[in-house]
Amino acid sequence: MNKHAIRLLPLAAAALLAACGTTQTDSTSRKPPSPVTAKPTASIPVLPAAGSGRGAYYQDDGPGANPPAGLLDTPDAEVRNDPLAPYSNRPYVVFGKTYKPIPLGSDFKQRGPGTWYGKKFHGQRTSSGEIYDMYKMTAAHPTLPIPSYARVTNIANGKSVVVRINDRGPFHSTRVIDVSYTAALKLGLLVNGTSQLEVVHLPPAEIERMIAARKDGGSAPETASAPAPQSMPKAAPMLASSSGDEAKPILLGGSGAPGFYLQLGSYAREDGADGLRKRLEASDAGLKLDMEQAGKFYRLFAGPYASREDALAAGKALPSSLKLKPIVIER
């Protein structure tokens, strides 16, 4: 689905009339004027207009007539830990297919063709209740939580952006995500229209780290990826021996060891996380716990574990009386 830049004939005609009104001494040197190409801003490709019948857009979708200046400098979506929209995360049916949105913080990564959407939906209400703005860094996804955030990478060129998921779609069996016009511009998929993309859901713990980095004046980390193992200390065994003889220290501020962790709870007050820690100690669950502060929140983790399966098994082994719903994160 290639989209080629076209010449705008009305502007070319205007340029031709202007050329006819000038005086030239050598008629043999007179050349037909070059067609004028509309370029709202430098380096932004000129695409067939919406509704022109060209460009392979969905129905009458397409680019806006006058994109704002400086779109290539648009920053990634400003992440926040917003509450989920109350009616946007329930199972739903489109074209006879049932979609079940995943829980916030779930481990989610997928690859597949991604597209963009623009003028046809610009100014309309999204599934989150927000108004769609094609010039912001947003995206539509069938099952990611609303609202949440995802890192989208164009596999062909390595370009990557963070977008806010605030809408549902695309409802096409071969497409994984629809990004906004500006996100598509920054990913380099405007002209082609479709590219192979990787979509990674950013969990709340990663969002908190990005918020903290922003407040500190630094750049937010790309993802919660683990450092190279050789540069980090080896992770100690996580579970106590069956005899219960091994004491498990509580680490404040983060152990820094790479691996998979169970996030057991997140609290606005330190005593909330500390209270959960004490309950877990009293339950004799045999966990190595790590309490960390990220921005205004105090989070309690268990780990690290060598694999995601080990972390999930430890989560299932937690006493049901604690009523915990741990999520797995990777560092």
C-alpha positions, 0 to 999 in steps of 0.5 A, a space after each residue: 500500500 504505497 503512497 506517492 507524493 503528487 503534484 498539486 495541479 491547481 497550484 501548478 496552474 497558478 504558477 503558470 499564470 504568474 509566469 505568463 505575466 513576466 517579460 523575457 527577452 529570449 523566448 527560446 529560453 522560456 521554460 515551462 514553470 515547475 509544478 509547485 509542491 505544497 510542503 506545509 513543513 520541511 521533511 514532511 511528505 506530501 500525500 494525496 489529499 483525503 477523498 482524492 481517490 488516491 493514496 490507498 487510504 481507508 475510504 475518505 481518510 487521509 492527511 489534513 490540509 494544513 499540518 502544524 509546523 514542527 511535527 517532527 519535533 513532537 515529543 513522545 506521549 507524556 506518560 501518566 498513571 491515569 485510572 482506567 476508563 470505566 467502560 472501555 476495558 470490557 470485552 466487546 464484539 466487532 464484526 462478529 469477533 469478541 475482543 477481551 482487553 488485557 489487564 493493565 501491567 500485563 506483559 504484552 509484546 506483538 509484531 505485525 503490520 501497523 497503519 495510521 489514521 487521520 482526517 476522517 476521525 480527527 475531532 471525533 470522540 475516541 473509545 476513552 472519551 477523549 477527542 482524537 487529535 491526529 497531531 498528537 502521539 496516540 494510537 488505537 489498539 484492539 486489546 491494550 488497556 485504555 488509557 495506557 502507553 505503548 512503545 511502538 518501533 518500526 522494525 524496518 528502520 528502528 525508529 521508536 515512539 511512545 504513544 497513548 492508547 486511547 482508542 479501539 481498532 484496527 479491526 482487521 485480522 492482519 493489522 496490530 495497531 493504528 497510530 496517529 498521523 504524527 506518530 506515523 510521521 515520526 516512525 517513517 510509515 506515512 508514505 508506505 502507509 503500512 509497516 511492520 511494527 513492534 508494540 510493547 505495553 508499558 506497565 505501571 512500574 515503568 511509567 513511574 520510572 519515566 515520570 520520576 526521570 521527567 521530574 528529575 530533568 533527565 530523559 525517560 528510559 526507553 523500556 524496563 529492559 534488563 542491563 547486560 548480565 555481566 555488568 550486574 551482580 548475580 541474583 541470589 536464590 529467591 525462595 527460602 529452603 523448605 526448612 525455613 532456616 534461611 533468613 531473607 533480607 528486606 532491600 530498600 531502594 532496589 537491589 538492581 539485580 536483573 531478572 523477573 519480579 513480582 510487583 505485589 503492591 503500590 502505595 502512596 505512603 511508605 507505611 502502606 508498602 511496609 505494612 504489606 511487607 510485614 504481612 508477607 513476613 508473617 505469612 512465612 511465604 519465603 519471599 525475598 522482598 524489595 521495597 522501592 520508591 518511584 516518584 510519589 509511590 512506594 512499591 513492594 516487589 519479590 524477586 528476582 526470578 530467573 524466568 517469567 514462569 518462575 515468577 508466575 509460579 511464586 505469585 500463584 503460591 501466595 496465600 489467598 488470604 492476602 488477596 494480592 494480584 501481583 504483576 510480573 515485570 522484567 528489569 
